[in-house]
Amino acid sequence: MRTVRAECLDWVLIRNDRHLDRILTAYLAHYNTARPHRGINLDLPTPPAGPTKLGTPASAAGRIE
């Protein structure tokens, strides 16, 4: 609770309940997927999803010039 207040809520003027919900949702996504945590060796609690396969890799398609 202290972290979300110090890093997020102390810096934002909340207008209404919907705005608070949007701010907290965005902060939690950042906190769990992008912010390093000292307690786990500066690792992320939830690592971001790996790359998705969008097509054939450049090495399989041939040389790019």
N, CA, C and O atoms as CSV, one atom per row, in Angstrom:
chain,resi,resn,atom,element,x,y,z
A,1,MET,N,N,0.831,-1.192,0.000
A,1,MET,CA,C,0.000,0.000,0.000
A,1,MET,C,C,0.872,1.252,0.000
A,1,MET,O,O,0.565,2.230,-0.681
A,2,ARG,N,N,1.951,1.216,0.760
A,2,ARG,CA,C,2.813,2.394,0.827
A,2,ARG,C,C,3.481,2.676,-0.524
A,2,ARG,O,O,3.641,3.834,-0.910
A,3,THR,N,N,3.866,1.627,-1.234
A,3,THR,CA,C,4.532,1.802,-2.524
A,3,THR,C,C,3.607,2.460,-3.533
A,3,THR,O,O,4.005,3.411,-4.207
A,4,VAL,N,N,2.387,1.973,-3.648
A,4,VAL,CA,C,1.455,2.550,-4.624
A,4,VAL,C,C,1.143,3.998,-4.269
A,4,VAL,O,O,0.951,4.828,-5.157
A,5,ARG,N,N,1.093,4.297,-3.001
A,5,ARG,CA,C,0.829,5.683,-2.607
A,5,ARG,C,C,2.033,6.571,-2.923
A,5,ARG,O,O,1.877,7.648,-3.500
A,6,ALA,N,N,3.237,6.121,-2.545
A,6,ALA,CA,C,4.433,6.941,-2.736
A,6,ALA,C,C,4.794,7.108,-4.206
A,6,ALA,O,O,5.208,8.191,-4.621
A,7,GLU,N,N,4.644,6.053,-4.996
A,7,GLU,CA,C,5.070,6.103,-6.393
A,7,GLU,C,C,3.981,6.556,-7.355
A,7,GLU,O,O,4.284,6.954,-8.480
A,8,CYS,N,N,2.740,6.503,-6.942
A,8,CYS,CA,C,1.658,6.794,-7.887
A,8,CYS,C,C,0.680,7.840,-7.357
A,8,CYS,O,O,0.555,8.919,-7.937
A,9,LEU,N,N,-0.001,7.537,-6.280
A,9,LEU,CA,C,-1.110,8.379,-5.844
A,9,LEU,C,C,-0.683,9.736,-5.301
A,9,LEU,O,O,-1.452,10.693,-5.385
A,10,ASP,N,N,0.521,9.845,-4.749
A,10,ASP,CA,C,0.991,11.138,-4.252
A,10,ASP,C,C,1.318,12.093,-5.396
A,10,ASP,O,O,1.495,13.288,-5.159
A,11,TRP,N,N,1.401,11.598,-6.626
A,11,TRP,CA,C,1.798,12.411,-7.777
A,11,TRP,C,C,0.640,12.718,-8.729
A,11,TRP,O,O,0.815,13.466,-9.690
A,12,VAL,N,N,-0.531,12.152,-8.473
A,12,VAL,CA,C,-1.653,12.300,-9.399
A,12,VAL,C,C,-2.862,12.851,-8.657
A,12,VAL,O,O,-3.186,12.399,-7.559
A,13,LEU,N,N,-3.519,13.817,-9.256
A,13,LEU,CA,C,-4.757,14.339,-8.704
A,13,LEU,C,C,-5.904,13.490,-9.266
A,13,LEU,O,O,-6.179,13.531,-10.466
A,14,ILE,N,N,-6.559,12.738,-8.414
A,14,ILE,CA,C,-7.630,11.822,-8.832
A,14,ILE,C,C,-8.937,12.611,-8.949
A,14,ILE,O,O,-9.331,13.325,-8.026
A,15,ARG,N,N,-9.605,12.468,-10.106
A,15,ARG,CA,C,-10.841,13.215,-10.350
A,15,ARG,C,C,-12.086,12.483,-9.877
A,15,ARG,O,O,-12.987,13.108,-9.317
A,16,ASN,N,N,-12.160,11.161,-10.092
A,16,ASN,CA,C,-13.351,10.410,-9.702
A,16,ASN,C,C,-12.993,8.923,-9.593
A,16,ASN,O,O,-11.835,8.549,-9.778
A,17,ASP,N,N,-13.972,8.087,-9.298
A,17,ASP,CA,C,-13.731,6.652,-9.111
A,17,ASP,C,C,-13.210,5.980,-10.380
A,17,ASP,O,O,-12.325,5.126,-10.316
A,18,ARG,N,N,-13.754,6.361,-11.522
A,18,ARG,CA,C,-13.313,5.762,-12.786
A,18,ARG,C,C,-11.856,6.109,-13.084
A,18,ARG,O,O,-11.089,5.266,-13.550
A,19,HIS,N,N,-11.490,7.338,-12.813
A,19,HIS,CA,C,-10.106,7.767,-13.009
A,19,HIS,C,C,-9.174,7.015,-12.063
A,19,HIS,O,O,-8.098,6.582,-12.476
A,20,LEU,N,N,-9.569,6.855,-10.808
A,20,LEU,CA,C,-8.767,6.095,-9.846
A,20,LEU,C,C,-8.581,4.652,-10.317
A,20,LEU,O,O,-7.481,4.106,-10.232
A,21,ASP,N,N,-9.646,4.042,-10.807
A,21,ASP,CA,C,-9.561,2.669,-11.305
A,21,ASP,C,C,-8.588,2.566,-12.473
A,21,ASP,O,O,-7.782,1.637,-12.527
A,22,ARG,N,N,-8.655,3.515,-13.412
A,22,ARG,CA,C,-7.741,3.516,-14.557
A,22,ARG,C,C,-6.290,3.693,-14.125
A,22,ARG,O,O,-5.406,2.993,-14.619
A,23,ILE,N,N,-6.040,4.624,-13.207
A,23,ILE,CA,C,-4.685,4.892,-12.723
A,23,ILE,C,C,-4.126,3.662,-12.010
A,23,ILE,O,O,-2.988,3.266,-12.262
A,24,LEU,N,N,-4.917,3.055,-11.123
A,24,LEU,CA,C,-4.433,1.882,-10.376
A,24,LEU,C,C,-4.217,0.679,-11.281
A,24,LEU,O,O,-3.271,-0.081,-11.075
A,25,THR,N,N,-5.067,0.493,-12.271
A,25,THR,CA,C,-4.894,-0.615,-13.216
A,25,THR,C,C,-3.593,-0.453,-13.999
A,25,THR,O,O,-2.839,-1.412,-14.164
A,26,ALA,N,N,-3.334,0.748,-14.475
A,26,ALA,CA,C,-2.097,1.003,-15.223
A,26,ALA,C,C,-0.878,0.844,-14.319
A,26,ALA,O,O,0.135,0.283,-14.736
A,27,TYR,N,N,-0.970,1.334,-13.083
A,27,TYR,CA,C,0.166,1.221,-12.164
A,27,TYR,C,C,0.443,-0.243,-11.815
A,27,TYR,O,O,1.603,-0.652,-11.772
A,28,LEU,N,N,-0.584,-1.023,-11.570
A,28,LEU,CA,C,-0.381,-2.439,-11.235
A,28,LEU,C,C,0.238,-3.203,-12.395
A,28,LEU,O,O,1.083,-4.074,-12.187
A,29,ALA,N,N,-0.175,-2.883,-13.608
A,29,ALA,CA,C,0.442,-3.519,-14.775
A,29,ALA,C,C,1.927,-3.166,-14.833
A,29,ALA,O,O,2.759,-4.039,-15.081
A,30,HIS,N,N,2.263,-1.907,-14.610
A,30,HIS,CA,C,3.666,-1.483,-14.590
A,30,HIS,C,C,4.421,-2.152,-13.440
A,30,HIS,O,O,5.536,-2.639,-13.626
A,31,TYR,N,N,3.822,-2.173,-12.269
A,31,TYR,CA,C,4.465,-2.725,-11.073
A,31,TYR,C,C,4.793,-4.205,-11.248
A,31,TYR,O,O,5.851,-4.658,-10.813
A,32,ASN,N,N,3.904,-4.955,-11.875
A,32,ASN,CA,C,4.088,-6.404,-11.990
A,32,ASN,C,C,4.816,-6.852,-13.244
A,32,ASN,O,O,5.247,-8.003,-13.315
A,33,THR,N,N,4.968,-5.981,-14.240
A,33,THR,CA,C,5.613,-6.435,-15.475
A,33,THR,C,C,6.810,-5.599,-15.902
A,33,THR,O,O,7.577,-6.045,-16.755
A,34,ALA,N,N,7.002,-4.418,-15.352
A,34,ALA,CA,C,8.089,-3.573,-15.846
A,34,ALA,C,C,8.996,-3.026,-14.751
A,34,ALA,O,O,10.108,-2.595,-15.054
A,35,ARG,N,N,8.576,-3.025,-13.517
A,35,ARG,CA,C,9.350,-2.424,-12.437
A,35,ARG,C,C,10.212,-3.474,-11.755
A,35,ARG,O,O,9.682,-4.474,-11.271
A,36,PRO,N,N,11.540,-3.274,-11.702
A,36,PRO,CA,C,12.396,-4.239,-11.010
A,36,PRO,C,C,12.167,-4.193,-9.497
A,36,PRO,O,O,11.916,-3.132,-8.925
A,37,HIS,N,N,12.258,-5.360,-8.867
A,37,HIS,CA,C,12.039,-5.473,-7.423
A,37,HIS,C,C,13.323,-5.913,-6.742
A,37,HIS,O,O,13.907,-6.931,-7.112
A,38,ARG,N,N,13.764,-5.159,-5.757
A,38,ARG,CA,C,15.005,-5.479,-5.051
A,38,ARG,C,C,14.924,-6.811,-4.298
A,38,ARG,O,O,15.929,-7.513,-4.185
A,39,GLY,N,N,13.771,-7.160,-3.795
A,39,GLY,CA,C,13.617,-8.391,-3.021
A,39,GLY,C,C,13.816,-9.656,-3.840
A,39,GLY,O,O,14.026,-10.729,-3.274
A,40,ILE,N,N,13.754,-9.551,-5.153
A,40,ILE,CA,C,13.954,-10.721,-6.019
A,40,ILE,C,C,15.071,-10.446,-7.025
A,40,ILE,O,O,14.949,-10.766,-8.208
A,41,ASN,N,N,16.159,-9.849,-6.540
A,41,ASN,CA,C,17.358,-9.570,-7.341
A,41,ASN,C,C,17.073,-8.724,-8.577
A,41,ASN,O,O,17.548,-9.029,-9.671
A,42,LEU,N,N,16.309,-7.677,-8.400
A,42,LEU,CA,C,15.942,-6.753,-9.479
A,42,LEU,C,C,15.295,-7.460,-10.668
A,42,LEU,O,O,15.452,-7.043,-11.816
A,43,ASP,N,N,14.580,-8.517,-10.380
A,43,ASP,CA,C,13.850,-9.248,-11.406
A,43,ASP,C,C,12.406,-8.754,-11.423
A,43,ASP,O,O,11.998,-7.989,-10.549
A,44,LEU,N,N,11.647,-9.182,-12.400
A,44,LEU,CA,C,10.240,-8.805,-12.514
A,44,LEU,C,C,9.366,-9.900,-11.931
A,44,LEU,O,O,9.633,-11.078,-12.168
A,45,PRO,N,N,8.317,-9.550,-11.168
A,45,PRO,CA,C,7.427,-10.574,-10.617
A,45,PRO,C,C,6.760,-11.410,-11.705
A,45,PRO,O,O,6.675,-12.632,-11.583
A,46,THR,N,N,6.292,-10.767,-12.757
A,46,THR,CA,C,5.676,-11.446,-13.883
A,46,THR,C,C,6.444,-11.036,-15.132
A,46,THR,O,O,6.253,-9.929,-15.635
A,47,PRO,N,N,7.309,-11.907,-15.639
A,47,PRO,CA,C,8.071,-11.520,-16.827
A,47,PRO,C,C,7.140,-11.248,-18.010
A,47,PRO,O,O,6.093,-11.883,-18.132
A,48,PRO,N,N,7.511,-10.319,-18.872
A,48,PRO,CA,C,6.673,-10.047,-20.036
A,48,PRO,C,C,6.588,-11.273,-20.940
A,48,PRO,O,O,7.484,-12.118,-20.960
A,49,ALA,N,N,5.517,-11.345,-21.667
A,49,ALA,CA,C,5.335,-12.475,-22.585
A,49,ALA,C,C,6.432,-12.454,-23.641
A,49,ALA,O,O,6.883,-11.394,-24.074
A,50,GLY,N,N,6.844,-13.639,-24.040
A,50,GLY,CA,C,7.879,-13.755,-25.053
A,50,GLY,C,C,7.391,-13.278,-26.405
A,50,GLY,O,O,6.202,-13.014,-26.582
A,51,PRO,N,N,8.289,-13.167,-27.347
A,51,PRO,CA,C,7.884,-12.722,-28.679
A,51,PRO,C,C,6.930,-13.721,-29.331
A,51,PRO,O,O,7.051,-14.931,-29.140
A,52,THR,N,N,6.016,-13.211,-30.075
A,52,THR,CA,C,5.068,-14.076,-30.771
A,52,THR,C,C,5.548,-14.291,-32.195
A,52,THR,O,O,6.285,-13.470,-32.742
A,53,LYS,N,N,5.134,-15.380,-32.782
A,53,LYS,CA,C,5.539,-15.703,-34.147
A,53,LYS,C,C,4.608,-14.975,-35.114
A,53,LYS,O,O,3.430,-15.314,-35.229
A,54,LEU,N,N,5.143,-13.982,-35.800
A,54,LEU,CA,C,4.347,-13.201,-36.737
A,54,LEU,C,C,4.486,-13.692,-38.166
A,54,LEU,O,O,3.676,-13.336,-39.022
A,55,GLY,N,N,5.474,-14.485,-38.432
A,55,GLY,CA,C,5.721,-14.969,-39.780
A,55,GLY,C,C,7.025,-15.734,-39.779
A,55,GLY,O,O,7.523,-16.113,-38.719
A,56,THR,N,N,7.571,-15.961,-40.930
A,56,THR,CA,C,8.828,-16.682,-40.991
A,56,THR,C,C,9.971,-15.776,-40.588
A,56,THR,O,O,9.986,-14.601,-40.955
A,57,PRO,N,N,10.928,-16.298,-39.839
A,57,PRO,CA,C,12.064,-15.480,-39.443
A,57,PRO,C,C,12.895,-15.087,-40.664
A,57,PRO,O,O,12.860,-15.748,-41.702
A,58,ALA,N,N,13.645,-13.989,-40.508
A,58,ALA,CA,C,14.441,-13.476,-41.619
A,58,ALA,C,C,15.457,-14.511,-42.086
A,58,ALA,O,O,15.731,-14.596,-43.284
A,59,SER,N,N,16.027,-15.303,-41.171
A,59,SER,CA,C,17.024,-16.293,-41.560
A,59,SER,C,C,16.404,-17.396,-42.429
A,59,SER,O,O,17.086,-17.942,-43.297
A,60,ALA,N,N,15.133,-17.730,-42.215
A,60,ALA,CA,C,14.490,-18.768,-43.006
A,60,ALA,C,C,13.981,-18.214,-44.335
A,60,ALA,O,O,13.858,-18.955,-45.311
A,61,ALA,N,N,13.689,-16.937,-44.374
A,61,ALA,CA,C,13.144,-16.344,-45.589
A,61,ALA,C,C,14.237,-16.008,-46.591
A,61,ALA,O,O,13.955,-15.796,-47.770
A,62,GLY,N,N,15.456,-15.961,-46.142
A,62,GLY,CA,C,16.544,-15.600,-47.041
A,62,GLY,C,C,17.295,-14.390,-46.515
A,62,GLY,O,O,16.997,-13.865,-45.443
A,63,ARG,N,N,18.240,-13.978,-47.269
A,63,ARG,CA,C,19.070,-12.862,-46.858
A,63,ARG,C,C,18.377,-11.532,-47.143
A,63,ARG,O,O,17.798,-11.340,-48.212
A,64,ILE,N,N,18.441,-10.619,-46.179
A,64,ILE,CA,C,17.866,-9.295,-46.360
A,64,ILE,C,C,18.972,-8.337,-46.742
A,64,ILE,O,O,20.009,-8.292,-46.081
A,65,GLU,N,N,18.765,-7.572,-47.795
A,65,GLU,CA,C,19.795,-6.618,-48.239
A,65,GLU,C,C,19.232,-5.241,-48.281
A,65,GLU,O,O,19.938,-4.295,-48.629
